[in-house]
Amino acid sequence: MDIFLNLKHHCVQTEIKRQYNQLISCYFKLKKTEDITRSEAAIHVLKTALESLDFGALRAEYSELRGGGEDEVFLAAGTDDELFFIINGKKIHAILSNHSI
């Protein structure tokens, strides 16, 4: 699953929190099974990112994740729930926090 992150006005952490909160608030209003399934998958990926990524290290390493640019950024999860970013078409492995579960 790939989730587009709009980083034009804020950093990667803020955008992931924003999308997570938005999906949670809309989740119980969904009617179609396919919409529910897609939302559950996105919520899982976003929650995992919030709990496990080292956002400070990511922003320090990749200026595209600091926000304010026109870069195309996606958060993605592999088949084994491994998180990574796709920045302008290039796959970047996520930096995990030492405190992740």
Beta strands, then each sheet from edge to edge (+ up, - down):
strand 1: 2-5
strand 2: 73-77
strand 3: 83-87
strand 4: 90-93
sheet 1: 1+ 2- 3+ 4-
end
